[in-house]
Amino acid sequence: MKKKLYVGNLPYSYTGTDLENLFGEYGPVAYVSVISDRETGRSRGFGFVEMDNDQDATAAIDALNGFDVDGRKLVVNEAREREGRPGGGGGGGRGGDRGGYRGGR
């Protein structure tokens, strides 16, 4: 069964190909994603790697968690599902009577 891993503290120059090459030493890689900022396109310094099986994923975690890449120690662990984040909306609006110009008060 495939196992998805979180990879944090990546150098901002790291690409999906770099991640695939690094993790490929521990077994077949099914999927790689380096997360980038929507507006700037710049890496956010983390990504995800999906390994083909639990054994390879465990080997990669054991070998690469704390591994130094360009002076940065990687954080590698089993990815968790996103926790109940409400959909839509975004930054929320200004609510009620907070902030803004209040006239002659």
C-alpha positions as CSV (number, residue, x, y, z in Angstrom):
1,M,0.0,0.0,0.0
2,K,1.3,3.5,-0.9
3,K,2.4,5.8,1.9
4,K,2.5,9.6,1.8
5,L,5.3,11.4,3.5
6,Y,5.6,15.0,4.6
7,V,9.0,16.6,3.9
8,G,9.7,19.9,5.6
9,N,12.5,22.4,5.9
10,L,13.4,22.0,2.3
11,P,15.9,24.4,0.7
12,Y,13.8,26.9,-1.4
13,S,15.8,25.9,-4.5
14,Y,14.7,22.2,-4.2
15,T,12.5,20.9,-7.0
16,G,10.3,17.8,-7.4
17,T,13.1,16.1,-9.4
18,D,15.5,16.7,-6.5
19,L,13.0,15.2,-4.0
20,E,12.4,12.2,-6.3
21,N,16.1,11.5,-6.7
22,L,16.7,11.8,-2.9
23,F,13.8,9.5,-2.0
24,G,14.3,7.2,-4.9
25,E,17.4,5.7,-3.2
26,Y,15.0,4.1,-0.7
27,G,12.5,2.6,-3.1
28,P,10.1,3.5,-6.0
29,V,8.5,6.9,-5.7
30,A,4.9,7.1,-6.9
31,Y,4.3,10.9,-6.6
32,V,6.2,14.0,-5.6
33,S,5.0,17.5,-4.9
34,V,6.9,20.6,-3.8
35,I,4.4,23.2,-2.5
36,S,4.7,26.7,-3.9
37,D,3.2,30.0,-3.0
38,R,0.1,30.7,-5.3
39,E,1.0,34.3,-5.9
40,T,4.8,34.2,-6.2
41,G,5.4,30.7,-7.4
42,R,8.2,30.4,-5.0
43,S,8.7,27.2,-2.9
44,R,7.2,27.3,0.6
45,G,9.9,25.0,1.8
46,F,7.9,21.8,2.2
47,G,6.4,19.0,0.0
48,F,5.1,15.5,-0.1
49,V,6.5,12.2,-1.4
50,E,4.4,9.1,-1.9
51,M,6.4,5.9,-1.7
52,D,5.1,2.6,-3.2
53,N,5.0,0.7,0.1
54,D,5.3,1.0,3.9
55,Q,8.7,-0.6,4.1
56,D,10.3,1.9,1.7
57,A,8.6,4.8,3.4
58,T,9.9,3.7,6.8
59,A,13.4,3.3,5.4
60,A,13.2,6.8,3.9
61,I,11.9,8.4,7.1
62,D,14.7,6.7,9.2
63,A,17.4,7.8,6.8
64,L,16.2,11.3,5.8
65,N,14.6,12.8,9.0
66,G,17.3,15.1,10.2
67,F,19.3,14.7,7.0
68,D,21.3,17.8,6.1
69,V,20.6,19.3,2.7
70,D,22.3,22.6,1.8
71,G,22.7,23.4,5.6
72,R,19.0,22.6,6.4
73,K,18.0,19.6,8.4
74,L,15.0,17.9,6.7
75,V,11.9,17.0,8.7
76,V,10.4,13.8,7.3
77,N,7.4,12.0,8.7
78,E,4.2,10.3,7.7
79,A,1.8,12.8,6.2
80,R,-1.4,13.5,8.1
81,E,-4.7,14.3,6.6
82,R,-5.6,18.0,6.7
83,E,-7.5,18.7,9.9
84,G,-11.0,20.0,9.7
85,R,-10.4,23.2,8.0
86,P,-13.6,24.9,6.9
87,G,-13.8,25.3,3.2
88,G,-14.2,28.6,1.3
89,G,-14.0,32.0,2.7
90,G,-10.4,32.8,3.0
91,G,-9.2,35.5,5.3
92,G,-12.6,36.3,6.7
93,G,-14.1,39.8,6.6
94,R,-14.4,42.5,9.1
95,G,-17.1,41.6,11.4
96,G,-19.6,43.6,13.4
97,D,-18.5,47.0,14.6
98,R,-14.7,46.5,14.6
99,G,-12.2,48.9,13.0
100,G,-12.8,51.2,10.1
101,Y,-13.6,54.9,10.1
102,R,-16.2,55.8,12.7
103,G,-17.1,59.3,11.8
104,G,-17.6,61.9,14.5
105,R,-17.6,59.7,17.5
